[in-house]
Amino acid sequence: MAKSGHTQKNKKSFSKIFAAIFFPLIFLITLTLIVLTLSGVNVFEEAEKYTSRIPGMSTEASSESENSVASEVDRLKAVIANKEAEMEELQSKSDSKQNQINELEQQVVQLEADLEDARSEDDSNENSKTAEMAQSFQEMDPEAAAPILESMNENLAVQVLNDVASEERGEILGQMDAETAANIASILIED
């Protein structure tokens, strides 16, 4: 009986020592967690970092990191999808602008063709007027036509004489002042 009293006494004293150490330790850990959390330290995140380094505990931490990696992958896929949508929108705008450019280039070509037609029409009108004038001078007496052509602009006189038959042209030039006739004749030869 003496032994059983001694073991009971040891058990009671062990439980008192355990309680005296365990409860204050729990209290101290709880108080430390509260203080660290209030000071801005994420204690659980830091604990996760340290447990991931421990060989037996790394599987627990890796499953959480796999979840965070999976969520990051999902987020990046969403970003990629948004960027692809933006690219498609920009490509369609670019295509639209290119179509506008092509249409405007076609309009420019058409306007240039219209301008060329108008110029050639003006030239043909001018040529027809010059031809009519030449016909008038051809029908005139060379003595009457020469003073008129002498008083005209030299280039216009050349255009008119260009359309006059060579025989009448020679007679008209023969009736002109020698210097004026020489200038007009040299221009006629150059053309």
QUIZI-V946520 format. One record per residue. RES is the residue in three letters. SS is DSSP state (~ for helix, > for strand, _ for the rest). PHI is phi in degrees with one decimal (* if undefined). D_CENTER is the distance of its C-alpha to the mean C-alpha in Angstrom with 1 decimal. Layout:
res->RES ss->SS phi->PHI d_center->D_CENTER
res->RES ss->SS phi->PHI d_center->D_CENTER
This chain:
res->MET ss->_ phi->* d_center->100.2
res->ALA ss->~ phi->-66.9 d_center->99.7
res->LYS ss->~ phi->-69.3 d_center->96.8
res->SER ss->~ phi->-69.0 d_center->95.1
res->GLY ss->~ phi->-68.9 d_center->95.4
res->HIS ss->~ phi->-69.0 d_center->93.9
res->THR ss->~ phi->-67.9 d_center->90.9
res->GLN ss->~ phi->-67.8 d_center->90.4
res->LYS ss->~ phi->-66.6 d_center->90.5
res->ASN ss->~ phi->-65.5 d_center->88.0
res->LYS ss->~ phi->-65.5 d_center->85.7
res->LYS ss->~ phi->-67.1 d_center->85.9
res->SER ss->~ phi->-70.4 d_center->85.3
res->PHE ss->~ phi->-64.9 d_center->82.3
res->SER ss->~ phi->-67.5 d_center->80.8
res->LYS ss->~ phi->-69.3 d_center->81.4
res->ILE ss->~ phi->-65.8 d_center->79.8
res->PHE ss->~ phi->-61.1 d_center->76.8
res->ALA ss->~ phi->-63.6 d_center->76.4
res->ALA ss->~ phi->-68.3 d_center->76.8
res->ILE ss->~ phi->-93.2 d_center->73.9
res->PHE ss->~ phi->-65.8 d_center->71.6
res->PHE ss->~ phi->-64.4 d_center->71.3
res->PRO ss->~ phi->-64.8 d_center->70.6
res->LEU ss->~ phi->-65.2 d_center->68.1
res->ILE ss->~ phi->-62.0 d_center->66.2
res->PHE ss->~ phi->-61.6 d_center->66.4
res->LEU ss->~ phi->-64.6 d_center->65.1
res->ILE ss->~ phi->-63.7 d_center->62.1
res->THR ss->~ phi->-61.8 d_center->61.3
res->LEU ss->~ phi->-62.1 d_center->61.5
res->THR ss->~ phi->-63.3 d_center->59.3
res->LEU ss->~ phi->-59.4 d_center->56.6
res->ILE ss->~ phi->-64.4 d_center->56.7
res->VAL ss->~ phi->-63.4 d_center->56.5
res->LEU ss->~ phi->-65.4 d_center->53.6
res->THR ss->~ phi->-65.0 d_center->51.7
res->LEU ss->~ phi->-66.9 d_center->52.3
res->SER ss->_ phi->-84.9 d_center->51.2
res->GLY ss->_ phi->100.0 d_center->47.7
res->VAL ss->_ phi->-94.1 d_center->48.4
res->ASN ss->_ phi->-85.6 d_center->47.4
res->VAL ss->~ phi->-65.1 d_center->50.6
res->PHE ss->~ phi->-70.7 d_center->49.9
res->GLU ss->~ phi->-66.3 d_center->46.6
res->GLU ss->~ phi->-64.7 d_center->48.4
res->ALA ss->~ phi->-65.1 d_center->51.2
res->GLU ss->~ phi->-64.9 d_center->48.8
res->LYS ss->~ phi->-61.1 d_center->47.4
res->TYR ss->~ phi->-70.9 d_center->51.0
res->THR ss->~ phi->-71.9 d_center->52.1
res->SER ss->~ phi->-68.7 d_center->49.4
res->ARG ss->~ phi->-84.9 d_center->51.0
res->ILE ss->_ phi->-81.2 d_center->54.4
res->PRO ss->_ phi->-55.6 d_center->55.0
res->GLY ss->_ phi->-76.3 d_center->56.6
res->MET ss->_ phi->-95.3 d_center->54.2
res->SER ss->~ phi->-65.8 d_center->50.9
res->THR ss->~ phi->-67.0 d_center->50.7
res->GLU ss->~ phi->-64.5 d_center->50.8
res->ALA ss->~ phi->-70.8 d_center->48.0
res->SER ss->~ phi->-68.5 d_center->45.9
res->SER ss->~ phi->-67.2 d_center->46.0
res->GLU ss->~ phi->-70.9 d_center->44.5
res->SER ss->~ phi->-69.4 d_center->41.9
res->GLU ss->~ phi->-63.8 d_center->41.1
res->ASN ss->~ phi->-63.3 d_center->40.6
res->SER ss->~ phi->-68.5 d_center->38.3
res->VAL ss->~ phi->-65.9 d_center->36.4
res->ALA ss->~ phi->-62.9 d_center->36.2
res->SER ss->~ phi->-67.9 d_center->34.8
res->GLU ss->~ phi->-66.5 d_center->32.2
res->VAL ss->~ phi->-62.4 d_center->31.2
res->ASP ss->~ phi->-62.0 d_center->31.0
res->ARG ss->~ phi->-63.8 d_center->28.9
res->LEU ss->~ phi->-66.8 d_center->26.5
res->LYS ss->~ phi->-63.3 d_center->26.3
res->ALA ss->~ phi->-65.1 d_center->25.5
res->VAL ss->~ phi->-63.7 d_center->22.6
res->ILE ss->~ phi->-61.9 d_center->21.3
res->ALA ss->~ phi->-62.1 d_center->21.7
res->ASN ss->~ phi->-64.0 d_center->19.8
res->LYS ss->~ phi->-66.2 d_center->16.8
res->GLU ss->~ phi->-64.6 d_center->17.0
res->ALA ss->~ phi->-64.2 d_center->17.2
res->GLU ss->~ phi->-62.8 d_center->14.0
res->MET ss->~ phi->-62.7 d_center->12.3
res->GLU ss->~ phi->-63.5 d_center->13.9
res->GLU ss->~ phi->-64.4 d_center->12.9
res->LEU ss->~ phi->-65.4 d_center->9.1
res->GLN ss->~ phi->-65.0 d_center->9.9
res->SER ss->~ phi->-66.7 d_center->12.0
res->LYS ss->~ phi->-64.4 d_center->9.7
res->SER ss->~ phi->-62.0 d_center->7.3
res->ASP ss->~ phi->-61.2 d_center->10.8
res->SER ss->~ phi->-62.6 d_center->12.0
res->LYS ss->~ phi->-65.1 d_center->9.5
res->GLN ss->~ phi->-64.6 d_center->10.5
res->ASN ss->~ phi->-63.0 d_center->14.0
res->GLN ss->~ phi->-62.2 d_center->13.9
res->ILE ss->~ phi->-60.8 d_center->12.9
res->ASN ss->~ phi->-61.9 d_center->15.7
res->GLU ss->~ phi->-63.4 d_center->18.1
res->LEU ss->~ phi->-66.4 d_center->17.6
res->GLU ss->~ phi->-63.3 d_center->18.2
res->GLN ss->~ phi->-64.5 d_center->21.3
res->GLN ss->~ phi->-64.2 d_center->22.5
res->VAL ss->~ phi->-62.0 d_center->22.2
res->VAL ss->~ phi->-61.4 d_center->24.3
res->GLN ss->~ phi->-64.1 d_center->26.7
res->LEU ss->~ phi->-65.7 d_center->27.1
res->GLU ss->~ phi->-64.1 d_center->27.8
res->ALA ss->~ phi->-64.4 d_center->30.3
res->ASP ss->~ phi->-63.1 d_center->31.9
res->LEU ss->~ phi->-64.4 d_center->32.2
res->GLU ss->~ phi->-63.4 d_center->33.8
res->ASP ss->~ phi->-62.3 d_center->36.2
res->ALA ss->~ phi->-65.0 d_center->37.1
res->ARG ss->~ phi->-64.7 d_center->37.7
res->SER ss->~ phi->-66.1 d_center->39.9
res->GLU ss->~ phi->-66.4 d_center->41.7
res->ASP ss->~ phi->-63.0 d_center->42.4
res->ASP ss->~ phi->-62.7 d_center->43.6
res->SER ss->~ phi->-68.1 d_center->45.8
res->ASN ss->~ phi->-64.4 d_center->47.1
res->GLU ss->~ phi->-64.0 d_center->47.8
res->ASN ss->~ phi->-64.0 d_center->49.4
res->SER ss->~ phi->-68.8 d_center->51.5
res->LYS ss->~ phi->-66.6 d_center->52.6
res->THR ss->~ phi->-63.2 d_center->53.4
res->ALA ss->~ phi->-64.7 d_center->55.3
res->GLU ss->~ phi->-63.6 d_center->57.3
res->MET ss->~ phi->-62.8 d_center->58.1
res->ALA ss->~ phi->-63.3 d_center->59.2
res->GLN ss->~ phi->-62.5 d_center->61.4
res->SER ss->~ phi->-64.2 d_center->63.0
res->PHE ss->~ phi->-69.0 d_center->63.7
res->GLN ss->~ phi->-68.1 d_center->65.0
res->GLU ss->~ phi->-80.4 d_center->67.5
res->MET ss->_ phi->-75.4 d_center->68.5
res->ASP ss->_ phi->-71.7 d_center->71.3
res->PRO ss->~ phi->-57.6 d_center->70.0
res->GLU ss->~ phi->-67.9 d_center->71.9
res->ALA ss->~ phi->-83.1 d_center->70.1
res->ALA ss->~ phi->-74.6 d_center->66.6
res->ALA ss->~ phi->-60.6 d_center->66.7
res->PRO ss->~ phi->-64.7 d_center->66.8
res->ILE ss->~ phi->-65.8 d_center->64.1
res->LEU ss->~ phi->-66.5 d_center->61.7
res->GLU ss->~ phi->-65.1 d_center->62.7
res->SER ss->~ phi->-82.6 d_center->61.7
res->MET ss->_ phi->-78.3 d_center->58.3
res->ASN ss->_ phi->-58.2 d_center->55.0
res->GLU ss->~ phi->-60.5 d_center->55.4
res->ASN ss->~ phi->-66.1 d_center->52.2
res->LEU ss->~ phi->-67.9 d_center->53.2
res->ALA ss->~ phi->-61.2 d_center->56.7
res->VAL ss->~ phi->-64.4 d_center->55.3
res->GLN ss->~ phi->-61.7 d_center->53.3
res->VAL ss->~ phi->-66.0 d_center->56.3
res->LEU ss->~ phi->-66.5 d_center->58.7
res->ASN ss->~ phi->-61.2 d_center->56.3
res->ASP ss->~ phi->-91.7 d_center->57.0
res->VAL ss->_ phi->-84.0 d_center->60.8
res->ALA ss->_ phi->-60.7 d_center->63.0
res->SER ss->~ phi->-60.9 d_center->64.0
res->GLU ss->~ phi->-65.6 d_center->67.7
res->GLU ss->~ phi->-67.7 d_center->67.1
res->ARG ss->~ phi->-58.2 d_center->64.4
res->GLY ss->~ phi->-60.9 d_center->67.0
res->GLU ss->~ phi->-65.3 d_center->69.6
res->ILE ss->~ phi->-66.6 d_center->67.2
res->LEU ss->~ phi->-62.1 d_center->66.1
res->GLY ss->~ phi->-67.3 d_center->69.9
res->GLN ss->~ phi->-86.1 d_center->70.5
res->MET ss->_ phi->-84.8 d_center->67.8
res->ASP ss->_ phi->-57.8 d_center->68.2
res->ALA ss->~ phi->-61.2 d_center->68.1
res->GLU ss->~ phi->-67.3 d_center->65.2
res->THR ss->~ phi->-64.5 d_center->62.9
res->ALA ss->~ phi->-62.3 d_center->63.8
res->ALA ss->~ phi->-65.4 d_center->63.0
res->ASN ss->~ phi->-62.6 d_center->59.6
res->ILE ss->~ phi->-64.9 d_center->58.8
res->ALA ss->~ phi->-64.4 d_center->60.2
res->SER ss->~ phi->-65.6 d_center->58.2
res->ILE ss->~ phi->-67.4 d_center->55.0
res->LEU ss->~ phi->-62.1 d_center->56.1
res->ILE ss->~ phi->-68.8 d_center->56.8
res->GLU ss->~ phi->-66.3 d_center->53.4
res->ASP ss->_ phi->-73.4 d_center->51.6
